[in-house]
Amino acid sequence: MSNTKSSNQAAVPEAKGALDRFKFEVANELGVPLTDGYNGNLTSKQNGSVGGYMVKKMIEAQERQMSSGSQGSQM
């Protein structure tokens, strides 16, 4: 195992708090008992569902923003 630093870093460090709140909100919606700190008791499926649903919701929000912001303008 290498001694390198984890690559799991936020692209915008200022957003870390908001991303954490979003993660807990999604976990709550899905019924995943996510806690602050160690979550080794959760299955890969549970953890994956939280991450996957977060991505889905972020893409939907971006698509809504793009569609409302691009009305009336064409490239």
Secondary structure, 3 states (H helix, E strand, C coil): CCCCCCCCCCCCHHHHHHHHHHHHHHHHHHCCCCCCCCCCCCCHHHHHHHHHHHHHHHHHHHHHHHHHHCCCCCC
